[in-house]
């Protein structure tokens, strides 16, 4: 996928990561559609297809505060798989959670000693969404789930670099650098049908 003059839709453009992705895409000269919850239901394949028609790639950074995570994320994944394919979109880059990534030891981050458990339902719901995407996405839709390898550095300045890395509780990356990773994978895919972590370089 060429790096200029692409049509990219960002679902969840009102959130922190979504806003950064929109800004980075526009900085690179892409034609960007910033889709918010009010524009259409991301769990409705027809709404996804309508919004995504004519686009080359989709970046997805959505969540629904009032919904059960174990229902919302799989429903969104299935709707994206169906709707983006119907719209002819070839690349999906979705934002995931470090909690459900393997660490260097092979254990999921959420299962390591001392990791916060009060949001475990949210973690597990995100993981279920990735599995639903894996099951539902046809070969025509090239997808990847990216997440910080640990957490966001909301106070630091972007360095302009990043690296793909296993989960680590002390890993940090700025939203700006994370957005660069999202756009790089939307433009020139290197990761396929997997969930990968991204850390500061």
N, C-alpha and C positions, 0 to 999 in steps of 0.2 A: 504494500500500500504506500503510495507516494506521501511525502510529508507535507505537501502544500495543497490548498484548495480542495480539501475534503469537506464533506457534510457530516457533521458529528452532532448527535443528540445526547444531551446529558439529562438523564432522569434523576430527580432529587437535587436539582440545581439550587435549591434554597438553603441547603445545609452547608456547613463549613467546607467539606471536601468537594461537594458539588460546585460551590462558588469558585473554589480554586481551580477545578477542572475547566470550568467555563472560561475563566480568565486566561489560563494557560493555552487553551485551544484557540482563543481569539488572538493571543499574542503570536501564535504560530501562523496566523492567517487563514484559519479554517472558517467555514460557514457554520455557525453554531446555533442549535436550537436548545434553549434552556427550558426544560420541562419541569413543572412543579406539580404537586398533588392536585391542584385545582384544574390542571389542563387535561387530566385523564387518570383513570385508575390503573396503576401498574400491575394489578392482579387480573385485569381484563384483557385478554389477547386482542380483542378488536380495538380497544383504545390504544394499546401499544402499537399495533400495526398502523393505525391512523396517524399517530404522532411520528412514527419512525419512517414513514414512507418517504423515499427519495434520499435517505441518508446512507452513508457508507459504513459508519460505525456507531456504536452506542456505548456510553459510559453510564454506569448505574450505581448510584449512591443513595439508596432509599431505605427508609424504615417507617413504620406506622406506630406511633406511640400508643394508640388505643387498641392495637390488635395483639393477639397472642403470637409470639415470635414463631412458635412451631407450626402455626397455620399461615401466617403472613409470608414468611420468606420462601417456603416451598411454592405457595400459590403464585408469588411474583416470579419465581424462577420458571415455572411452567408457562406462565403467560408471556414472559419475555422470549422463551424458546419458540413458542408458537407465533407470537406477534411479530417478532423481528424477522423470522424466517419468511412469513407471509409478506412482509414489507421489502424483502430482498436485502436486508442488512447482513453483511458478511462477518462482522467482528463485534464481539461483546466483551467489554472489560468491566467487571463488576467489583465493587468494594466489599471486602469481607472483614473478618476479625482475626487478630493474632491469637486469640484464646483457643481457637480450634486448629491451629497450626502445630505441627511437630517441632519440638526443640531439637537441638543437636543430639540429644540422647535418645530421641525417638518418642518420648512422652509428649502428649499434647500439652500446650502451655497451661491450659485450664486445670490439668491434673498434677501440676508440679506443686511441691510443698509451699504453703503460704500464699498461693494465688487466690485472689478474692473470689468467693463463691456466691455472693448475693445476686449476681447477674447470670447465674449459670443457665437459667431457662433461656435467656437471650443468646448466650453462646451456642447452646444446643440447637436453637431455632435457626441461627445463621448456618450452622453445619448442615442442618437438614435442607436448607435452601440450596446449598452447593450440591448436595447429593441429588436433589430433585432436578437441578440443572444438568448434571451429568447424565441422568437417566432420560431427560426429555429433549435435550438439544440434538437436532439432526446434524449430520456431518457438514451440511451447508453452513452451519453457524459455528464459527471458530471462536471459542470463548476462553476466558481466563478470569480467575478471581484473584485480586491482589489485596493485601492488607499490610499495614505496618507490621514489621516483625515483632514489635512490642507495643509501643504507644506513640501518640503524636507529641512532638515538641512544639507546644503552642507559644512559647516565649522566644525561642531561638530564631535566628535569621537563616533563610534558605542558603544552602551551600552550592546548589546547582548540580549536585551529584547524588547518587544513590547506588545501592547494591542489593541484589537478591540474596536473602539470608534466611536461615531457620529462625523459628520463634525464640525470643529471649526477652525476659521480663524487663531488662534494663536497656533494651534497644529503643532508640528514639529517632523520629524523622519529622521534619516540619511538613505541614500540609502542602506548602509550595513545592518541596522536593517530591513529595508523594504524587502530586498532580503531574509532575514531569514524567514519572514512571507510568501513570495511567495513559498519558498522551503518547508516550513512546510505544506502548503496547497497542494502542489504537491505530497508530500510523504504520508501524513495522512490527508485526507480531513475532515474538520469539518464544513465548510460553503458550502452551496449547492444552486445553481441557484439564487444567490443574489449578490448585490454589497455592500461591507463592507469597512469601513475606518480603518486605522491602525495608531496608535500613539506610541510615545516612552513610555516605561513603567517606 
